[in-house]
Amino acid sequence: MRARGLVASLVVSLVLAACSGATPSSSPASGAPPGPAASATTVPSVLPSPSPVAFPLTVTDDEGTAVTIPSLPSRIVSLTPATTELLFALGLGPEQVGRTDSDDYPAAAKAVPVVATFSGVDDEKIVASGANLVLAGGNGFNPPADIAKLRSLGIPVLVLYARDVQGVFDDIRLVGQATGAAGPADQLAASMAQQFDAIKTATSGVAHPPVFYEIDATSTIYTAADQSFLAEMISDAGGTPVTTGSTTDFSIPLEKLVAANPQMILLGDAAYGTTVDQVKARSGWKTISAVQSGSIYPVDDVVITRPGPRLVQGLLDLVSVIHPELGLSPSSEPSLAPTAS
């Protein structure tokens, strides 16, 4: 599959291949009685409200670039699936005039014209759309040369790259400022932060088993790097992430994985065809505790690794697999704001 072939490049950008719907998570059966559940709820819908932010406005993006936005944006291009989700969650779907071919949520986003693919950005289409704000992905997700070209044409480009969960909340607020939706964005970020805190409280008092999250293992094995966004998600969900030993390298040798001996294996690549039986049959994996016990579970990589408004759902998905005894079920999809201004 095309998406599977791009995984190795995407993990380097920490967007982690959130390009298509994944197989629903499977939770292990548990005979343990439910423990105290955190009060984690779905992300509430947020409605546009008048913003006190005055334009022209200058903000600093995640690459440290000062970006001046001359007027309230009315024609917005999103170059990552996460920012497309965010625009719709903030009620700004009608203002979006461009997206990537990987933007698959919500369904209404598929009606937005495609102006970018994994191979690059179509500058001419963006100019023709009359865009007065572009939201791009950092750390190489969108080619830096394309970003520079758009800026040279006078289009404000805000580059976003959340290095951790707090960075996701910060980026939600930053996009809210840049789009004149500061109030709804603050509300959304605060609600998500509160739910994360509640879930982390629920998992703080339980054992944290070693967990291996498989991004891809077609040839090289890819998993969470040290101090990465994905490692933080696993830790918050009550696991001890098996990491690569590097903050920049997402590949792990089989010998290191076997030595870590994870008690659980989570298949983030299930959406790309990887199955539990395939993992069990791999050469050299049979001594791993999770393989011997059959503790191998497909998970929804999109909601777990896409740094957008459904991240609470992703964390709950992880908890439901790692600690089903806590009784925290995966949340339903969050309500989105109306698509009319």
C-alpha positions in Angstrom: 0.0 0.0 0.0 1.1 3.6 -0.7 0.7 4.7 2.9 2.8 1.8 4.1 5.6 2.7 1.8 5.7 6.2 3.2 5.9 5.2 6.9 9.7 5.4 7.3 9.7 9.0 6.0 6.7 10.1 8.0 8.0 8.8 11.4 11.0 11.1 11.0 8.6 14.0 10.9 6.7 12.7 14.0 3.4 12.8 12.2 3.5 9.0 12.3 1.6 8.0 9.1 -1.8 9.4 10.1 -3.0 9.1 6.5 -5.9 6.7 6.6 -8.5 5.1 8.9 -7.0 2.4 11.0 -8.4 -0.9 12.3 -10.4 -0.5 15.4 -8.6 -1.1 18.7 -8.9 -4.6 20.2 -8.9 -4.7 24.0 -7.7 -7.8 25.9 -10.2 -9.5 28.1 -9.8 -8.9 31.8 -11.2 -10.7 34.7 -10.2 -7.9 37.1 -13.0 -5.8 38.5 -13.2 -2.2 37.1 -11.1 0.2 39.1 -11.8 3.8 39.8 -12.3 5.6 36.4 -11.1 9.0 35.7 -13.8 11.5 34.6 -12.6 11.6 31.0 -15.3 12.8 28.6 -15.4 13.5 24.9 -14.0 16.7 23.5 -16.9 19.2 23.5 -17.9 21.0 20.4 -16.8 24.6 20.4 -18.5 27.4 18.5 -16.9 30.4 16.9 -17.0 33.5 19.0 -15.8 37.1 18.5 -12.1 37.3 19.1 -10.4 40.2 20.8 -7.3 39.7 18.7 -6.7 42.6 16.4 -5.2 42.4 12.9 -2.7 42.8 11.5 -1.2 40.3 13.9 2.3 38.9 14.3 2.7 35.5 15.9 5.8 33.2 16.2 5.4 29.7 14.8 7.0 26.5 16.0 10.2 27.1 14.0 10.7 30.5 15.7 9.6 32.4 12.6 7.7 35.7 13.2 4.7 35.5 10.9 2.6 38.6 10.2 -1.0 38.0 9.2 -2.4 41.3 7.7 -6.1 40.7 8.2 -8.5 38.1 9.6 -8.0 35.0 7.4 -11.0 34.1 5.3 -9.3 31.6 2.9 -7.2 29.1 4.8 -5.1 26.2 3.4 -4.2 23.3 5.7 -1.2 21.2 4.8 -1.5 18.5 7.5 -4.4 16.2 8.5 -4.2 17.4 12.1 -4.7 21.1 11.3 -7.6 20.3 9.0 -9.3 18.5 11.9 -8.6 21.5 14.1 -10.1 24.0 11.6 -13.3 22.0 11.4 -13.4 21.6 15.2 -13.1 25.3 15.6 -16.0 25.9 13.1 -13.7 27.2 10.4 -14.4 24.5 7.8 -16.1 27.0 5.5 -12.9 29.0 5.4 -10.7 26.1 4.4 -9.9 26.3 0.6 -7.1 23.7 0.4 -5.9 20.4 2.0 -3.6 17.4 1.5 -4.8 14.2 -0.1 -4.4 12.5 3.3 -6.9 14.7 5.1 -9.7 12.2 5.9 -11.5 13.6 8.9 -14.2 14.9 9.3 -16.0 13.6 6.2 -16.8 17.2 5.2 -13.1 17.9 4.7 -13.0 15.6 1.7 -14.9 18.2 -0.2 -12.1 20.7 0.2 -9.8 20.9 -2.9 -6.5 19.0 -2.7 -3.5 21.3 -3.0 -0.7 19.0 -1.6 0.4 15.3 -1.6 3.2 13.5 0.1 5.5 14.4 -2.8 5.0 18.2 -2.5 2.8 21.3 -2.4 1.1 22.7 -5.5 2.0 26.4 -5.1 0.0 27.4 -8.1 -3.2 25.9 -6.8 -2.7 27.6 -3.4 -2.1 31.0 -5.1 -5.2 30.5 -7.3 -7.3 29.7 -4.2 -6.7 33.2 -2.9 -5.3 31.8 0.4 -4.5 34.4 3.0 -3.2 31.9 5.5 -1.4 28.6 5.2 -1.0 26.1 8.1 2.0 23.9 7.4 3.7 20.9 9.1 7.2 21.3 10.5 10.2 19.0 10.8 10.1 18.2 7.1 6.5 17.1 6.8 6.0 19.8 4.2 9.1 20.6 2.1 10.9 23.7 3.4 11.4 24.9 -0.1 7.6 24.9 -0.7 7.1 26.9 2.5 9.7 29.4 1.5 8.2 29.7 -2.0 4.7 30.5 -0.6 6.2 33.1 1.7 8.0 34.7 -1.2 4.7 35.1 -2.9 3.4 37.1 0.1 1.2 34.4 1.7 1.6 34.0 5.5 2.7 30.5 6.4 2.5 29.3 10.0 4.6 26.2 10.5 3.4 23.8 13.3 5.3 21.0 14.9 4.2 19.7 18.3 7.2 17.9 20.0 5.1 16.8 22.9 1.5 16.7 24.2 1.7 20.2 25.7 2.9 21.3 22.3 -0.4 20.1 20.8 -2.3 22.3 23.2 -0.1 25.2 22.5 -0.5 24.8 18.8 -4.3 24.7 19.1 -4.1 28.1 20.9 -1.7 29.4 18.3 -4.0 28.5 15.4 -6.9 30.0 17.3 -5.0 33.3 17.5 -4.0 33.3 13.9 -7.5 32.5 12.6 -9.4 34.9 14.9 -10.9 31.9 16.9 -8.8 32.4 20.1 -11.8 31.9 22.4 -12.9 28.5 21.0 -9.3 27.3 20.7 -8.6 28.2 24.3 -11.7 26.3 25.4 -10.8 23.3 23.4 -7.1 23.2 24.6 -8.2 23.6 28.2 -10.8 20.9 28.0 -8.3 18.5 26.4 -5.6 19.3 29.0 -8.1 18.6 31.9 -9.1 15.3 30.4 -5.4 14.3 29.9 -4.8 15.1 33.6 -7.7 13.0 34.7 -6.6 10.0 32.7 -3.0 10.4 33.9 -4.3 10.4 37.5 -6.2 7.2 36.8 -3.1 5.5 35.5 -0.5 6.8 38.0 -1.2 4.2 40.6 -1.1 1.1 38.4 1.9 -1.0 37.2 3.4 0.3 34.0 4.3 -2.8 31.8 6.8 -2.5 29.1 5.0 -1.7 25.8 6.3 -1.9 22.3 4.4 0.3 19.8 5.0 -0.9 16.2 5.0 1.9 13.7 6.3 -0.3 11.0 8.4 -3.5 10.7 8.3 -4.2 7.0 12.1 -4.4 6.9 13.5 -2.0 9.5 11.6 -1.9 12.8 10.3 1.5 13.8 9.0 2.5 17.2 8.9 5.5 19.6 12.1 7.5 20.0 13.2 8.6 23.5 11.3 11.6 24.8 9.0 11.5 21.7 5.4 12.5 21.4 4.5 8.8 21.0 6.5 7.7 24.1 4.7 10.3 26.2 1.3 9.0 25.0 2.2 5.5 26.0 3.5 6.6 29.4 0.4 8.7 30.1 -1.7 5.6 29.3 0.1 3.6 32.0 2.8 1.8 30.0 6.6 1.9 30.0 7.4 2.6 26.3 10.1 0.5 24.7 12.1 3.2 22.9 15.0 3.3 20.5 17.6 4.7 22.8 17.8 7.9 20.7 15.8 11.1 20.6 16.2 11.4 16.8 16.3 7.8 15.5 12.9 5.9 15.3 14.5 2.6 14.3 15.3 -0.2 16.8 17.4 -3.3 16.2 15.6 -6.6 16.8 18.2 -7.5 19.4 17.4 -4.4 21.4 13.7 -5.1 21.1 14.1 -8.7 22.3 16.3 -7.6 25.2 13.6 -5.1 26.3 11.1 -8.0 26.3 7.8 -6.0 26.1 4.8 -7.5 27.8 2.5 -5.9 25.2 2.9 -5.2 21.5 0.6 -2.5 20.0 0.2 -2.6 16.2 0.0 1.0 14.9 0.6 -0.5 11.5 -2.5 -2.7 11.6 -4.3 -0.3 9.2 -1.6 -1.1 6.6 -2.1 -4.9 6.7 0.0 -6.1 9.7 -1.8 -8.8 11.6 -1.3 -10.5 15.0 -0.6 -13.9 13.3 2.2 -12.3 11.2 3.9 -11.0 14.3 3.7 -14.4 16.0 5.3 -16.0 12.9 8.3 -13.6 12.7 11.7 -15.1 13.0 13.5 -14.1 16.2 10.3 -12.7 17.9 9.2 -15.9 19.6 11.1 -15.3 22.9 9.4 -12.0 23.5 7.0 -12.1 26.4 4.1 -10.4 24.5 4.4 -13.0 21.6 4.4 -15.9 24.0 1.3 -14.7 25.9 -0.5 -13.4 22.8 -0.6 -9.9 24.1 -0.5 -8.3 20.6 -3.3 -5.8 19.8 -4.2 -3.7 16.8 -4.7 0.0 17.7 -6.0 3.1 15.8 -2.8 4.8 14.9 -4.6 7.9 13.5 -6.2 9.0 16.8 -3.2 8.0 18.8 -0.5 9.8 16.8 -2.3 12.6 15.0 -1.7 15.8 17.0 -5.2 17.2 16.8 -8.6 17.5 18.6 -9.1 13.8 18.8 -6.0 13.1 20.9 -8.0 12.4 24.1 -9.7 9.6 22.2 -6.3 8.3 21.2 -5.1 8.3 24.8 -8.3 6.5 25.9 -7.8 3.9 23.2 -4.3 3.2 24.6 -5.6 2.9 28.2 -8.3 0.5 27.1 -5.7 -1.9 25.8 -2.9 -1.4 28.4 -5.2 -1.2 31.4 -8.7 -2.5 30.6 -9.3 -3.0 34.4 -9.6 0.8 34.8 -12.8 0.8 33.0 -11.9 3.7 30.7 -13.6 3.0 27.4 -12.4 4.7 24.2 -14.4 7.9 23.8 -16.8 8.5 21.0 -15.9 10.8 18.2 -16.0 14.4 19.3 -18.7 16.7 18.2 -17.6 19.2 15.7 -18.8 22.8 15.3 -21.3 23.5 12.6 -19.9 24.0 9.2 -21.7 27.3 8.6 -20.2 30.5 9.8 
